[in-house]
Amino acid sequence: MTIWVLLATATAAAALPAPPPPLAMRAPPPVFQTSMSQEARQELLNRKASFDVDVRAGGQELWSGPMRLNGRTPASFSRQKSDAAVGDCTPVEGYSYRGVRSSLSVTLNMNVFEGSKTGFRLSINWERPGDASGCGGQDGIRSIGLTQSFSLEPGQEAGFSGDGGLTVRLKRRD
């Protein structure tokens, strides 16, 4: 009897068709289209620009200085500062006190607008303590970001404003 069940099972299994092999699904290769010639693209990558940049908040200078960039390399500035608290700060239970921290980062990238017109993208991130007691980040950190695309010709100036009184002035030198 046991032989008959095994023989019947083996015969039934042999009668079933084998499943088809799995389909090989491949994504098509990416297609990049450009309306620029290789020479025009190279010329765009080699473009250069210099700016005088002034970043302020609440009437105080956060940073001021020159920035140089080209089509291959953005310009950036960054600063982080940590200090012990000014006031007599008693740590709150369950809170890991780390002092007073602030940071600023400014980045300028070159873009191309409408064919071959040179454009730029400015990104600023500013973090500062959230309290006025001088105890640093016990009340959290306030963070402000500003991202702006623009176009300036040599000699032109532009200004942009963000939240929290953040302002930036840019003057293109060349």
C-alpha positions in Angstrom: 0.0 0.0 0.0 2.8 2.4 0.9 4.6 1.7 -2.4 1.4 2.4 -4.4 0.9 5.9 -2.7 4.5 6.8 -3.4 4.3 5.5 -7.0 1.0 7.4 -7.6 2.5 10.6 -6.2 5.7 10.3 -8.3 3.6 9.7 -11.5 1.3 12.7 -10.8 4.3 14.9 -10.2 6.0 13.8 -13.4 2.8 14.7 -15.3 2.8 18.4 -14.2 4.6 20.7 -16.6 7.7 22.5 -15.2 7.1 26.2 -14.3 8.5 28.6 -16.9 11.8 30.2 -16.0 11.6 33.6 -14.4 11.6 36.5 -16.8 14.8 38.6 -16.7 13.6 42.1 -16.2 16.1 44.8 -16.8 15.6 48.5 -16.7 16.5 50.1 -20.0 19.7 52.2 -19.8 19.2 55.8 -19.0 19.0 58.1 -22.0 20.6 61.5 -21.6 19.7 64.2 -24.1 21.4 67.4 -24.4 20.9 70.2 -26.9 24.5 71.5 -26.3 27.5 70.6 -28.2 30.5 69.2 -26.2 32.3 72.5 -26.7 29.4 74.6 -25.4 29.0 72.3 -22.3 32.8 72.6 -21.6 32.5 76.4 -21.9 29.7 76.4 -19.4 31.6 74.3 -16.9 34.6 76.7 -17.1 32.6 79.8 -16.4 33.7 81.7 -13.3 32.1 84.2 -10.9 33.2 86.1 -7.8 30.9 87.6 -5.2 31.1 89.8 -2.1 28.6 88.3 0.4 27.2 89.9 3.5 25.0 87.8 5.8 23.1 89.5 8.7 20.4 88.9 11.2 18.8 91.4 13.6 21.2 94.1 12.2 24.3 92.1 13.3 26.8 90.7 10.8 26.9 86.9 10.9 29.5 86.7 8.1 30.9 88.8 5.3 33.5 87.9 2.7 34.3 87.0 -0.9 33.2 83.8 -2.6 34.6 82.4 -5.9 33.0 79.6 -7.9 32.8 78.1 -11.3 30.7 75.6 -13.2 32.5 72.7 -11.6 33.1 73.9 -8.0 30.7 75.6 -5.7 31.8 78.1 -3.1 31.1 77.5 0.6 31.6 78.9 4.0 30.8 77.2 7.3 31.3 78.0 11.0 30.3 76.1 14.2 30.8 77.5 17.7 30.2 75.9 21.1 30.7 77.7 24.4 29.9 77.1 28.0 26.7 78.9 29.2 26.9 82.5 30.3 24.3 82.1 33.1 23.9 79.9 36.1 22.3 77.0 34.3 20.9 74.1 36.4 20.4 71.1 34.2 16.8 70.0 33.8 16.2 66.4 34.9 16.5 64.1 31.9 18.2 66.8 29.8 21.7 66.4 28.6 23.1 70.0 28.7 25.7 70.7 26.1 26.4 74.4 26.3 25.6 77.2 23.8 25.9 76.2 20.2 25.5 78.1 16.9 26.4 77.4 13.3 26.2 79.1 9.9 26.8 77.7 6.4 26.6 79.6 3.1 26.9 77.8 -0.3 26.8 79.3 -3.8 26.3 77.0 -6.8 26.4 77.9 -10.5 23.4 76.9 -12.7 22.5 77.4 -16.3 19.2 79.1 -17.1 17.4 79.3 -20.4 19.9 77.9 -22.8 23.3 79.4 -21.9 22.4 82.2 -19.3 24.4 81.8 -16.1 22.4 81.5 -12.9 23.2 80.8 -9.3 21.7 79.1 -6.3 22.3 80.4 -2.8 21.7 78.2 0.3 22.1 79.5 3.8 21.5 77.6 7.1 21.7 79.3 10.4 21.3 77.7 13.8 21.3 79.5 17.2 20.2 78.8 20.8 16.5 79.1 21.3 16.5 80.7 24.7 17.3 84.2 26.0 18.5 83.0 29.5 22.0 82.4 28.3 21.7 78.7 29.1 22.2 77.6 25.5 20.0 74.9 24.0 17.9 74.1 27.1 15.0 75.5 25.2 16.0 74.0 21.9 17.7 75.4 18.8 16.3 77.8 16.3 17.1 77.0 12.7 16.6 79.1 9.7 17.2 78.2 6.1 17.1 80.2 2.9 17.5 78.8 -0.6 17.2 81.2 -3.6 18.0 80.9 -7.3 19.0 84.1 -9.1 20.9 85.6 -12.0 23.3 88.5 -11.7 25.6 90.1 -14.3 29.0 91.4 -13.2 28.6 94.6 -11.2 25.0 93.9 -10.2 23.7 93.5 -6.6 20.9 91.5 -5.1 19.4 91.0 -1.6 17.3 88.3 -0.1 15.5 87.9 3.2 14.6 84.9 5.2 12.7 84.3 8.5 14.1 85.5 11.8 15.5 88.7 10.3 18.0 86.8 8.2 19.2 88.9 5.2 21.9 88.5 2.6 23.4 90.9 0.1 25.4 89.7 -2.9 27.5 91.8 -5.3 28.9 90.1 -8.3 32.4 91.2 -9.0 33.1 89.5 -12.3 
